[in-house]
Amino acid sequence: SKLDNLYRQIILDHSSHPHHYGTLDQSSQQIELNNPTCGDVIHLELAIDDQGLIQDIAFHGHGCSISTASASMMTDAVIGK
């Protein structure tokens, strides 16, 4: 269906060109997340302001296309929150 194709294209785009991929110059929080079943590893960095809002975010690591796309979409969703 057209909707399935749209979702597939969004996942492929985020996987091929992940948003906020890399590291931050200054971060206030860092965490490494891993999935022992498939071997995905994501290192997440956050810059949080005095009000507790996420001002900037970055991630790096390795994983499947779904893992990378999910991390990319999550970074877009949480900035400013």
N, CA, C and O atoms as a Maestro MAE file, in Angstrom:
{
 s_m_m2io_version
 :::
 2.0.0
}

f_m_ct {
 s_m_title
 :::
 protein
 m_atom[324] {
  # First column is atom index #
  i_m_mmod_type
  r_m_x_coord
  r_m_y_coord
  r_m_z_coord
  i_m_residue_number
  s_m_chain_name
  s_m_pdb_residue_name
  s_m_pdb_atom_name
  i_m_atomic_number
  :::
  1 25 0.833 -1.187 0.000 1 A "SER " " N  " 7
  2 3 0.000 0.000 0.000 1 A "SER " " CA " 6
  3 2 0.876 1.248 0.000 1 A "SER " " C  " 6
  4 15 2.078 1.170 0.252 1 A "SER " " O  " 8
  5 25 0.278 2.377 -0.278 2 A "LYS " " N  " 7
  6 3 1.015 3.641 -0.292 2 A "LYS " " CA " 6
  7 2 1.536 3.997 1.093 2 A "LYS " " C  " 6
  8 15 2.634 4.538 1.225 2 A "LYS " " O  " 8
  9 25 0.749 3.696 2.130 3 A "LEU " " N  " 7
  10 3 1.176 3.995 3.493 3 A "LEU " " CA " 6
  11 2 2.373 3.136 3.887 3 A "LEU " " C  " 6
  12 15 3.308 3.642 4.507 3 A "LEU " " O  " 8
  13 25 2.367 1.858 3.546 4 A "ASP " " N  " 7
  14 3 3.509 0.981 3.817 4 A "ASP " " CA " 6
  15 2 4.756 1.495 3.114 4 A "ASP " " C  " 6
  16 15 5.843 1.507 3.693 4 A "ASP " " O  " 8
  17 25 4.598 1.918 1.872 5 A "ASN " " N  " 7
  18 3 5.734 2.458 1.122 5 A "ASN " " CA " 6
  19 2 6.261 3.735 1.759 5 A "ASN " " C  " 6
  20 15 7.472 3.953 1.793 5 A "ASN " " O  " 8
  21 25 5.371 4.581 2.265 6 A "LEU " " N  " 7
  22 3 5.783 5.804 2.935 6 A "LEU " " CA " 6
  23 2 6.584 5.480 4.189 6 A "LEU " " C  " 6
  24 15 7.658 6.045 4.399 6 A "LEU " " O  " 8
  25 25 6.074 4.574 5.029 7 A "TYR " " N  " 7
  26 3 6.796 4.182 6.239 7 A "TYR " " CA " 6
  27 2 8.149 3.574 5.896 7 A "TYR " " C  " 6
  28 15 9.146 3.873 6.553 7 A "TYR " " O  " 8
  29 25 8.193 2.737 4.891 8 A "ARG " " N  " 7
  30 3 9.442 2.112 4.466 8 A "ARG " " CA " 6
  31 2 10.443 3.185 4.029 8 A "ARG " " C  " 6
  32 15 11.619 3.112 4.384 8 A "ARG " " O  " 8
  33 25 9.988 4.172 3.269 9 A "GLN " " N  " 7
  34 3 10.864 5.238 2.800 9 A "GLN " " CA " 6
  35 2 11.384 6.085 3.955 9 A "GLN " " C  " 6
  36 15 12.550 6.477 3.961 9 A "GLN " " O  " 8
  37 25 10.524 6.371 4.936 10 A "ILE " " N  " 7
  38 3 10.955 7.140 6.108 10 A "ILE " " CA " 6
  39 2 12.034 6.380 6.870 10 A "ILE " " C  " 6
  40 15 13.041 6.967 7.264 10 A "ILE " " O  " 8
  41 25 11.838 5.097 7.079 11 A "ILE " " N  " 7
  42 3 12.830 4.276 7.787 11 A "ILE " " CA " 6
  43 2 14.137 4.235 7.008 11 A "ILE " " C  " 6
  44 15 15.206 4.398 7.596 11 A "ILE " " O  " 8
  45 25 14.073 4.023 5.714 12 A "LEU " " N  " 7
  46 3 15.287 3.979 4.895 12 A "LEU " " CA " 6
  47 2 16.014 5.316 4.916 12 A "LEU " " C  " 6
  48 15 17.243 5.350 4.980 12 A "LEU " " O  " 8
  49 25 15.269 6.418 4.863 13 A "ASP " " N  " 7
  50 3 15.891 7.742 4.890 13 A "ASP " " CA " 6
  51 2 16.602 7.985 6.216 13 A "ASP " " C  " 6
  52 15 17.749 8.433 6.228 13 A "ASP " " O  " 8
  53 25 15.935 7.693 7.334 14 A "HIS " " N  " 7
  54 3 16.558 7.890 8.649 14 A "HIS " " CA " 6
  55 2 17.733 6.939 8.857 14 A "HIS " " C  " 6
  56 15 18.697 7.293 9.535 14 A "HIS " " O  " 8
  57 25 17.669 5.762 8.295 15 A "SER " " N  " 7
  58 3 18.767 4.809 8.423 15 A "SER " " CA " 6
  59 2 19.976 5.245 7.598 15 A "SER " " C  " 6
  60 15 21.114 5.151 8.059 15 A "SER " " O  " 8
  61 25 19.731 5.716 6.391 16 A "SER " " N  " 7
  62 3 20.820 6.134 5.497 16 A "SER " " CA " 6
  63 2 21.399 7.492 5.870 16 A "SER " " C  " 6
  64 15 22.592 7.735 5.689 16 A "SER " " O  " 8
  65 25 20.553 8.375 6.391 17 A "HIS " " N  " 7
  66 3 20.960 9.742 6.736 17 A "HIS " " CA " 6
  67 2 20.411 10.091 8.117 17 A "HIS " " C  " 6
  68 15 19.512 10.924 8.237 17 A "HIS " " O  " 8
  69 25 20.954 9.451 9.167 18 A "PRO " " N  " 7
  70 3 20.393 9.660 10.505 18 A "PRO " " CA " 6
  71 2 20.556 11.102 10.980 18 A "PRO " " C  " 6
  72 15 21.606 11.718 10.796 18 A "PRO " " O  " 8
  73 25 19.510 11.617 11.587 19 A "HIS " " N  " 7
  74 3 19.528 12.957 12.168 19 A "HIS " " CA " 6
  75 2 20.243 12.900 13.514 19 A "HIS " " C  " 6
  76 15 20.095 11.934 14.262 19 A "HIS " " O  " 8
  77 25 21.012 13.932 13.816 20 A "HIS " " N  " 7
  78 3 21.690 14.075 15.109 20 A "HIS " " CA " 6
  79 2 22.698 12.951 15.361 20 A "HIS " " C  " 6
  80 15 22.941 12.587 16.512 20 A "HIS " " O  " 8
  81 25 23.282 12.402 14.301 21 A "TYR " " N  " 7
  82 3 24.283 11.345 14.459 21 A "TYR " " CA " 6
  83 2 25.632 11.998 14.732 21 A "TYR " " C  " 6
  84 15 26.032 12.921 14.022 21 A "TYR " " O  " 8
  85 25 26.324 11.528 15.742 22 A "GLY " " N  " 7
  86 3 27.635 12.060 16.086 22 A "GLY " " CA " 6
  87 2 27.750 12.244 17.582 22 A "GLY " " C  " 6
  88 15 27.173 11.489 18.365 22 A "GLY " " O  " 8
  89 25 28.505 13.261 17.968 23 A "THR " " N  " 7
  90 3 28.705 13.552 19.388 23 A "THR " " CA " 6
  91 2 28.452 15.031 19.635 23 A "THR " " C  " 6
  92 15 28.463 15.838 18.704 23 A "THR " " O  " 8
  93 25 28.224 15.379 20.893 24 A "LEU " " N  " 7
  94 3 28.051 16.770 21.292 24 A "LEU " " CA " 6
  95 2 29.358 17.296 21.858 24 A "LEU " " C  " 6
  96 15 30.123 16.546 22.463 24 A "LEU " " O  " 8
  97 25 29.617 18.594 21.664 25 A "ASP " " N  " 7
  98 3 30.793 19.210 22.275 25 A "ASP " " CA " 6
  99 2 30.670 19.196 23.793 25 A "ASP " " C  " 6
  100 15 31.640 18.935 24.504 25 A "ASP " " O  " 8
  101 25 29.464 19.481 24.279 26 A "GLN " " N  " 7
  102 3 29.205 19.458 25.718 26 A "GLN " " CA " 6
  103 2 27.878 18.752 25.953 26 A "GLN " " C  " 6
  104 15 26.853 19.120 25.381 26 A "GLN " " O  " 8
  105 25 27.913 17.743 26.795 27 A "SER " " N  " 7
  106 3 26.679 17.036 27.136 27 A "SER " " CA " 6
  107 2 26.558 16.948 28.648 27 A "SER " " C  " 6
  108 15 27.560 16.852 29.357 27 A "SER " " O  " 8
  109 25 25.329 16.981 29.132 28 A "SER " " N  " 7
  110 3 25.110 16.871 30.569 28 A "SER " " CA " 6
  111 2 24.741 15.453 30.983 28 A "SER " " C  " 6
  112 15 24.848 15.097 32.156 28 A "SER " " O  " 8
  113 25 24.309 14.646 30.024 29 A "GLN " " N  " 7
  114 3 23.957 13.254 30.303 29 A "GLN " " CA " 6
  115 2 24.429 12.375 29.155 29 A "GLN " " C  " 6
  116 15 24.342 12.759 27.988 29 A "GLN " " O  " 8
  117 25 24.927 11.199 29.493 30 A "GLN " " N  " 7
  118 3 25.324 10.215 28.489 30 A "GLN " " CA " 6
  119 2 24.887 8.835 28.960 30 A "GLN " " C  " 6
  120 15 24.898 8.533 30.154 30 A "GLN " " O  " 8
  121 25 24.507 8.017 28.006 31 A "ILE " " N  " 7
  122 3 24.142 6.640 28.334 31 A "ILE " " CA " 6
  123 2 24.443 5.764 27.128 31 A "ILE " " C  " 6
  124 15 24.297 6.186 25.981 31 A "ILE " " O  " 8
  125 25 24.861 4.549 27.405 32 A "GLU " " N  " 7
  126 3 25.056 3.573 26.338 32 A "GLU " " CA " 6
  127 2 23.995 2.492 26.488 32 A "GLU " " C  " 6
  128 15 23.820 1.918 27.562 32 A "GLU " " O  " 8
  129 25 23.304 2.228 25.409 33 A "LEU " " N  " 7
  130 3 22.234 1.234 25.399 33 A "LEU " " CA " 6
  131 2 22.622 0.123 24.449 33 A "LEU " " C  " 6
  132 15 23.155 0.384 23.370 33 A "LEU " " O  " 8
  133 25 22.361 -1.120 24.839 34 A "ASN " " N  " 7
  134 3 22.683 -2.214 23.932 34 A "ASN " " CA " 6
  135 2 21.614 -3.288 23.988 34 A "ASN " " C  " 6
  136 15 20.901 -3.456 24.977 34 A "ASN " " O  " 8
  137 25 21.538 -3.998 22.889 35 A "ASN " " N  " 7
  138 3 20.622 -5.122 22.770 35 A "ASN " " CA " 6
  139 2 21.480 -6.370 22.614 35 A "ASN " " C  " 6
  140 15 22.011 -6.613 21.530 35 A "ASN " " O  " 8
  141 25 21.629 -7.163 23.665 36 A "PRO " " N  " 7
  142 3 22.501 -8.332 23.594 36 A "PRO " " CA " 6
  143 2 22.014 -9.393 22.605 36 A "PRO " " C  " 6
  144 15 22.798 -10.228 22.154 36 A "PRO " " O  " 8
  145 25 20.745 -9.362 22.275 37 A "THR " " N  " 7
  146 3 20.204 -10.355 21.343 37 A "THR " " CA " 6
  147 2 20.745 -10.161 19.937 37 A "THR " " C  " 6
  148 15 21.136 -11.124 19.277 37 A "THR " " O  " 8
  149 25 20.768 -8.902 19.475 38 A "CYS " " N  " 7
  150 3 21.201 -8.654 18.093 38 A "CYS " " CA " 6
  151 2 22.521 -7.906 18.005 38 A "CYS " " C  " 6
  152 15 23.088 -7.803 16.917 38 A "CYS " " O  " 8
  153 25 23.029 -7.380 19.118 39 A "GLY " " N  " 7
  154 3 24.319 -6.708 19.118 39 A "GLY " " CA " 6
  155 2 24.274 -5.218 18.841 39 A "GLY " " C  " 6
  156 15 25.328 -4.594 18.721 39 A "GLY " " O  " 8
  157 25 23.089 -4.624 18.734 40 A "ASP " " N  " 7
  158 3 22.992 -3.179 18.525 40 A "ASP " " CA " 6
  159 2 23.538 -2.451 19.745 40 A "ASP " " C  " 6
  160 15 23.272 -2.841 20.882 40 A "ASP " " O  " 8
  161 25 24.312 -1.382 19.500 41 A "VAL " " N  " 7
  162 3 24.828 -0.530 20.572 41 A "VAL " " CA " 6
  163 2 24.606 0.921 20.160 41 A "VAL " " C  " 6
  164 15 25.020 1.338 19.079 41 A "VAL " " O  " 8
  165 25 23.954 1.683 21.024 42 A "ILE " " N  " 7
  166 3 23.703 3.103 20.780 42 A "ILE " " CA " 6
  167 2 24.235 3.884 21.979 42 A "ILE " " C  " 6
  168 15 23.902 3.587 23.127 42 A "ILE " " O  " 8
  169 25 25.058 4.877 21.698 43 A "HIS " " N  " 7
  170 3 25.551 5.790 22.729 43 A "HIS " " CA " 6
  171 2 24.787 7.095 22.546 43 A "HIS " " C  " 6
  172 15 24.835 7.701 21.476 43 A "HIS " " O  " 8
  173 25 24.084 7.526 23.585 44 A "LEU " " N  " 7
  174 3 23.215 8.693 23.521 44 A "LEU " " CA " 6
  175 2 23.790 9.795 24.396 44 A "LEU " " C  " 6
  176 15 24.177 9.550 25.539 44 A "LEU " " O  " 8
  177 25 23.847 11.017 23.858 45 A "GLU " " N  " 7
  178 3 24.330 12.181 24.595 45 A "GLU " " CA " 6
  179 2 23.248 13.253 24.582 45 A "GLU " " C  " 6
  180 15 22.615 13.499 23.555 45 A "GLU " " O  " 8
  181 25 23.041 13.890 25.740 46 A "LEU " " N  " 7
  182 3 22.012 14.925 25.868 46 A "LEU " " CA " 6
  183 2 22.604 16.183 26.482 46 A "LEU " " C  " 6
  184 15 23.440 16.113 27.383 46 A "LEU " " O  " 8
  185 25 22.166 17.328 25.988 47 A "ALA " " N  " 7
  186 3 22.444 18.611 26.623 47 A "ALA " " CA " 6
  187 2 21.115 19.093 27.195 47 A "ALA " " C  " 6
  188 15 20.181 19.394 26.453 47 A "ALA " " O  " 8
  189 25 21.043 19.163 28.514 48 A "ILE " " N  " 7
  190 3 19.800 19.508 29.209 48 A "ILE " " CA " 6
  191 2 19.966 20.871 29.874 48 A "ILE " " C  " 6
  192 15 20.965 21.115 30.551 48 A "ILE " " O  " 8
  193 25 18.982 21.766 29.683 49 A "ASP " " N  " 7
  194 3 19.076 23.111 30.245 49 A "ASP " " CA " 6
  195 2 18.609 23.138 31.702 49 A "ASP " " C  " 6
  196 15 18.248 22.111 32.276 49 A "ASP " " O  " 8
  197 25 18.627 24.344 32.284 50 A "ASP " " N  " 7
  198 3 18.272 24.513 33.699 50 A "ASP " " CA " 6
  199 2 16.821 24.160 34.008 50 A "ASP " " C  " 6
  200 15 16.494 23.850 35.154 50 A "ASP " " O  " 8
  201 25 15.952 24.202 33.008 51 A "GLN " " N  " 7
  202 3 14.552 23.835 33.208 51 A "GLN " " CA " 6
  203 2 14.309 22.341 32.979 51 A "GLN " " C  " 6
  204 15 13.179 21.867 33.089 51 A "GLN " " O  " 8
  205 25 15.370 21.608 32.662 52 A "GLY " " N  " 7
  206 3 15.241 20.178 32.433 52 A "GLY " " CA " 6
  207 2 14.817 19.805 31.024 52 A "GLY " " C  " 6
  208 15 14.425 18.666 30.773 52 A "GLY " " O  " 8
  209 25 14.896 20.770 30.092 53 A "LEU " " N  " 7
  210 3 14.524 20.508 28.702 53 A "LEU " " CA " 6
  211 2 15.740 20.094 27.883 53 A "LEU " " C  " 6
  212 15 16.847 20.582 28.112 53 A "LEU " " O  " 8
  213 25 15.532 19.206 26.945 54 A "ILE " " N  " 7
  214 3 16.616 18.740 26.074 54 A "ILE " " CA " 6
  215 2 16.882 19.811 25.022 54 A "ILE " " C  " 6
  216 15 16.046 20.064 24.156 54 A "ILE " " O  " 8
  217 25 18.050 20.436 25.105 55 A "GLN " " N  " 7
  218 3 18.427 21.476 24.153 55 A "GLN " " CA " 6
  219 2 19.125 20.907 22.925 55 A "GLN " " C  " 6
  220 15 19.007 21.451 21.828 55 A "GLN " " O  " 8
  221 25 19.851 19.814 23.114 56 A "ASP " " N  " 7
  222 3 20.546 19.173 21.998 56 A "ASP " " CA " 6
  223 2 20.709 17.699 22.327 56 A "ASP " " C  " 6
  224 15 20.688 17.296 23.490 56 A "ASP " " O  " 8
  225 25 20.869 16.913 21.289 57 A "ILE " " N  " 7
  226 3 20.977 15.467 21.456 57 A "ILE " " CA " 6
  227 2 21.802 14.912 20.308 57 A "ILE " " C  " 6
  228 15 21.772 15.440 19.197 57 A "ILE " " O  " 8
  229 25 22.528 13.858 20.580 58 A "ALA " " N  " 7
  230 3 23.291 13.170 19.537 58 A "ALA " " CA " 6
  231 2 23.385 11.699 19.909 58 A "ALA " " C  " 6
  232 15 23.277 11.321 21.075 58 A "ALA " " O  " 8
  233 25 23.590 10.880 18.883 59 A "PHE " " N  " 7
  234 3 23.806 9.458 19.130 59 A "PHE " " CA " 6
  235 2 24.823 8.935 18.137 59 A "PHE " " C  " 6
  236 15 24.996 9.479 17.047 59 A "PHE " " O  " 8
  237 25 25.486 7.873 18.537 60 A "HIS " " N  " 7
  238 3 26.358 7.140 17.625 60 A "HIS " " CA " 6
  239 2 26.402 5.693 18.096 60 A "HIS " " C  " 6
  240 15 25.983 5.377 19.210 60 A "HIS " " O  " 8
  241 25 26.899 4.846 17.262 61 A "GLY " " N  " 7
  242 3 26.974 3.428 17.578 61 A "GLY " " CA " 6
  243 2 26.763 2.609 16.331 61 A "GLY " " C  " 6
  244 15 26.928 3.097 15.213 61 A "GLY " " O  " 8
  245 25 26.399 1.363 16.532 62 A "HIS " " N  " 7
  246 3 26.154 0.498 15.383 62 A "HIS " " CA " 6
  247 2 24.931 -0.367 15.657 62 A "HIS " " C  " 6
  248 15 24.651 -0.756 16.791 62 A "HIS " " O  " 8
  249 25 24.232 -0.645 14.599 63 A "GLY " " N  " 7
  250 3 23.039 -1.467 14.720 63 A "GLY " " CA " 6
  251 2 22.385 -1.636 13.365 63 A "GLY " " C  " 6
  252 15 22.876 -1.134 12.353 63 A "GLY " " O  " 8
  253 25 21.297 -2.334 13.358 64 A "CYS " " N  " 7
  254 3 20.562 -2.568 12.118 64 A "CYS " " CA " 6
  255 2 19.888 -1.272 11.661 64 A "CYS " " C  " 6
  256 15 19.890 -0.274 12.381 64 A "CYS " " O  " 8
  257 25 19.326 -1.300 10.481 65 A "SER " " N  " 7
  258 3 18.688 -0.099 9.939 65 A "SER " " CA " 6
  259 2 17.502 0.342 10.795 65 A "SER " " C  " 6
  260 15 17.263 1.541 10.936 65 A "SER " " O  " 8
  261 25 16.764 -0.591 11.360 66 A "ILE " " N  " 7
  262 3 15.627 -0.232 12.218 66 A "ILE " " CA " 6
  263 2 16.118 0.462 13.491 66 A "ILE " " C  " 6
  264 15 15.518 1.442 13.932 66 A "ILE " " O  " 8
  265 25 17.194 -0.035 14.075 67 A "SER " " N  " 7
  266 3 17.755 0.566 15.278 67 A "SER " " CA " 6
  267 2 18.237 1.989 15.002 67 A "SER " " C  " 6
  268 15 17.938 2.907 15.765 67 A "SER " " O  " 8
  269 25 18.977 2.169 13.918 68 A "THR " " N  " 7
  270 3 19.493 3.490 13.560 68 A "THR " " CA " 6
  271 2 18.351 4.451 13.242 68 A "THR " " C  " 6
  272 15 18.351 5.591 13.706 68 A "THR " " O  " 8
  273 25 17.383 3.998 12.458 69 A "ALA " " N  " 7
  274 3 16.244 4.848 12.108 69 A "ALA " " CA " 6
  275 2 15.447 5.228 13.354 69 A "ALA " " C  " 6
  276 15 15.011 6.372 13.483 69 A "ALA " " O  " 8
  277 25 15.254 4.291 14.261 70 A "SER " " N  " 7
  278 3 14.503 4.568 15.490 70 A "SER " " CA " 6
  279 2 15.216 5.608 16.343 70 A "SER " " C  " 6
  280 15 14.580 6.522 16.869 70 A "SER " " O  " 8
  281 25 16.529 5.476 16.483 71 A "ALA " " N  " 7
  282 3 17.296 6.451 17.260 71 A "ALA " " CA " 6
  283 2 17.218 7.829 16.607 71 A "ALA " " C  " 6
  284 15 17.064 8.835 17.299 71 A "ALA " " O  " 8
  285 25 17.322 7.875 15.297 72 A "SER " " N  " 7
  286 3 17.237 9.138 14.564 72 A "SER " " CA " 6
  287 2 15.881 9.811 14.769 72 A "SER " " C  " 6
  288 15 15.818 11.006 15.057 72 A "SER " " O  " 8
  289 25 14.811 9.057 14.624 73 A "MET " " N  " 7
  290 3 13.469 9.615 14.799 73 A "MET " " CA " 6
  291 2 13.232 10.049 16.241 73 A "MET " " C  " 6
  292 15 12.572 11.059 16.485 73 A "MET " " O  " 8
  293 25 13.766 9.293 17.196 74 A "MET " " N  " 7
  294 3 13.617 9.647 18.605 74 A "MET " " CA " 6
  295 2 14.311 10.977 18.892 74 A "MET " " C  " 6
  296 15 13.773 11.803 19.629 74 A "MET " " O  " 8
  297 25 15.499 11.196 18.321 75 A "THR " " N  " 7
  298 3 16.200 12.456 18.578 75 A "THR " " CA " 6
  299 2 15.389 13.641 18.076 75 A "THR " " C  " 6
  300 15 15.337 14.680 18.735 75 A "THR " " O  " 8
  301 25 14.756 13.496 16.916 76 A "ASP " " N  " 7
  302 3 13.897 14.568 16.403 76 A "ASP " " CA " 6
  303 2 12.727 14.831 17.347 76 A "ASP " " C  " 6
  304 15 12.336 15.982 17.544 76 A "ASP " " O  " 8
  305 25 12.177 13.790 17.920 77 A "ALA " " N  " 7
  306 3 10.960 13.907 18.730 77 A "ALA " " CA " 6
  307 2 11.194 14.531 20.103 77 A "ALA " " C  " 6
  308 15 10.279 15.141 20.656 77 A "ALA " " O  " 8
  309 25 12.398 14.397 20.670 78 A "VAL " " N  " 7
  310 3 12.588 14.814 22.066 78 A "VAL " " CA " 6
  311 2 13.244 16.184 22.243 78 A "VAL " " C  " 6
  312 15 13.229 16.721 23.351 78 A "VAL " " O  " 8
  313 25 13.811 16.758 21.201 79 A "ILE " " N  " 7
  314 3 14.446 18.073 21.363 79 A "ILE " " CA " 6
  315 2 13.392 19.090 21.794 79 A "ILE " " C  " 6
  316 15 12.306 19.177 21.222 79 A "ILE " " O  " 8
  317 25 13.750 19.849 22.817 80 A "GLY " " N  " 7
  318 3 12.837 20.861 23.345 80 A "GLY " " CA " 6
  319 2 11.859 20.336 24.377 80 A "GLY " " C  " 6
  320 15 11.014 21.083 24.872 80 A "GLY " " O  " 8
  321 25 11.965 19.082 24.699 81 A "LYS " " N  " 7
  322 3 11.038 18.480 25.670 81 A "LYS " " CA " 6
  323 2 11.765 18.096 26.940 81 A "LYS " " C  " 6
  324 15 11.150 17.576 27.870 81 A "LYS " " O  " 8
  :::
 }
 m_bond[323] {
  # First column is bond index #
  i_m_from
  i_m_to
  i_m_order
  :::
  1 1 2 1
  2 2 3 1
  3 3 4 2
  4 3 5 1
  5 5 6 1
  6 6 7 1
  7 7 8 2
  8 7 9 1
  9 9 10 1
  10 10 11 1
  11 11 12 2
  12 11 13 1
  13 13 14 1
  14 14 15 1
  15 15 16 2
  16 15 17 1
  17 17 18 1
  18 18 19 1
  19 19 20 2
  20 19 21 1
  21 21 22 1
  22 22 23 1
  23 23 24 2
  24 23 25 1
  25 25 26 1
  26 26 27 1
  27 27 28 2
  28 27 29 1
  29 29 30 1
  30 30 31 1
  31 31 32 2
  32 31 33 1
  33 33 34 1
  34 34 35 1
  35 35 36 2
  36 35 37 1
  37 37 38 1
  38 38 39 1
  39 39 40 2
  40 39 41 1
  41 41 42 1
  42 42 43 1
  43 43 44 2
  44 43 45 1
  45 45 46 1
  46 46 47 1
  47 47 48 2
  48 47 49 1
  49 49 50 1
  50 50 51 1
  51 51 52 2
  52 51 53 1
  53 53 54 1
  54 54 55 1
  55 55 56 2
  56 55 57 1
  57 57 58 1
  58 58 59 1
  59 59 60 2
  60 59 61 1
  61 61 62 1
  62 62 63 1
  63 63 64 2
  64 63 65 1
  65 65 66 1
  66 66 67 1
  67 67 68 2
  68 67 69 1
  69 69 70 1
  70 70 71 1
  71 71 72 2
  72 71 73 1
  73 73 74 1
  74 74 75 1
  75 75 76 2
  76 75 77 1
  77 77 78 1
  78 78 79 1
  79 79 80 2
  80 79 81 1
  81 81 82 1
  82 82 83 1
  83 83 84 2
  84 83 85 1
  85 85 86 1
  86 86 87 1
  87 87 88 2
  88 87 89 1
  89 89 90 1
  90 90 91 1
  91 91 92 2
  92 91 93 1
  93 93 94 1
  94 94 95 1
  95 95 96 2
  96 95 97 1
  97 97 98 1
  98 98 99 1
  99 99 100 2
  100 99 101 1
  101 101 102 1
  102 102 103 1
  103 103 104 2
  104 103 105 1
  105 105 106 1
  106 106 107 1
  107 107 108 2
  108 107 109 1
  109 109 110 1
  110 110 111 1
  111 111 112 2
  112 111 113 1
  113 113 114 1
  114 114 115 1
  115 115 116 2
  116 115 117 1
  117 117 118 1
  118 118 119 1
  119 119 120 2
  120 119 121 1
  121 121 122 1
  122 122 123 1
  123 123 124 2
  124 123 125 1
  125 125 126 1
  126 126 127 1
  127 127 128 2
  128 127 129 1
  129 129 130 1
  130 130 131 1
  131 131 132 2
  132 131 133 1
  133 133 134 1
  134 134 135 1
  135 135 136 2
  136 135 137 1
  137 137 138 1
  138 138 139 1
  139 139 140 2
  140 139 141 1
  141 141 142 1
  142 142 143 1
  143 143 144 2
  144 143 145 1
  145 145 146 1
  146 146 147 1
  147 147 148 2
  148 147 149 1
  149 149 150 1
  150 150 151 1
  151 151 152 2
  152 151 153 1
  153 153 154 1
  154 154 155 1
  155 155 156 2
  156 155 157 1
  157 157 158 1
  158 158 159 1
  159 159 160 2
  160 159 161 1
  161 161 162 1
  162 162 163 1
  163 163 164 2
  164 163 165 1
  165 165 166 1
  166 166 167 1
  167 167 168 2
  168 167 169 1
  169 169 170 1
  170 170 171 1
  171 171 172 2
  172 171 173 1
  173 173 174 1
  174 174 175 1
  175 175 176 2
  176 175 177 1
  177 177 178 1
  178 178 179 1
  179 179 180 2
  180 179 181 1
  181 181 182 1
  182 182 183 1
  183 183 184 2
  184 183 185 1
  185 185 186 1
  186 186 187 1
  187 187 188 2
  188 187 189 1
  189 189 190 1
  190 190 191 1
  191 191 192 2
  192 191 193 1
  193 193 194 1
  194 194 195 1
  195 195 196 2
  196 195 197 1
  197 197 198 1
  198 198 199 1
  199 199 200 2
  200 199 201 1
  201 201 202 1
  202 202 203 1
  203 203 204 2
  204 203 205 1
  205 205 206 1
  206 206 207 1
  207 207 208 2
  208 207 209 1
  209 209 210 1
  210 210 211 1
  211 211 212 2
  212 211 213 1
  213 213 214 1
  214 214 215 1
  215 215 216 2
  216 215 217 1
  217 217 218 1
  218 218 219 1
  219 219 220 2
  220 219 221 1
  221 221 222 1
  222 222 223 1
  223 223 224 2
  224 223 225 1
  225 225 226 1
  226 226 227 1
  227 227 228 2
  228 227 229 1
  229 229 230 1
  230 230 231 1
  231 231 232 2
  232 231 233 1
  233 233 234 1
  234 234 235 1
  235 235 236 2
  236 235 237 1
  237 237 238 1
  238 238 239 1
  239 239 240 2
  240 239 241 1
  241 241 242 1
  242 242 243 1
  243 243 244 2
  244 243 245 1
  245 245 246 1
  246 246 247 1
  247 247 248 2
  248 247 249 1
  249 249 250 1
  250 250 251 1
  251 251 252 2
  252 251 253 1
  253 253 254 1
  254 254 255 1
  255 255 256 2
  256 255 257 1
  257 257 258 1
  258 258 259 1
  259 259 260 2
  260 259 261 1
  261 261 262 1
  262 262 263 1
  263 263 264 2
  264 263 265 1
  265 265 266 1
  266 266 267 1
  267 267 268 2
  268 267 269 1
  269 269 270 1
  270 270 271 1
  271 271 272 2
  272 271 273 1
  273 273 274 1
  274 274 275 1
  275 275 276 2
  276 275 277 1
  277 277 278 1
  278 278 279 1
  279 279 280 2
  280 279 281 1
  281 281 282 1
  282 282 283 1
  283 283 284 2
  284 283 285 1
  285 285 286 1
  286 286 287 1
  287 287 288 2
  288 287 289 1
  289 289 290 1
  290 290 291 1
  291 291 292 2
  292 291 293 1
  293 293 294 1
  294 294 295 1
  295 295 296 2
  296 295 297 1
  297 297 298 1
  298 298 299 1
  299 299 300 2
  300 299 301 1
  301 301 302 1
  302 302 303 1
  303 303 304 2
  304 303 305 1
  305 305 306 1
  306 306 307 1
  307 307 308 2
  308 307 309 1
  309 309 310 1
  310 310 311 1
  311 311 312 2
  312 311 313 1
  313 313 314 1
  314 314 315 1
  315 315 316 2
  316 315 317 1
  317 317 318 1
  318 318 319 1
  319 319 320 2
  320 319 321 1
  321 321 322 1
  322 322 323 1
  323 323 324 2
  :::
 }
}
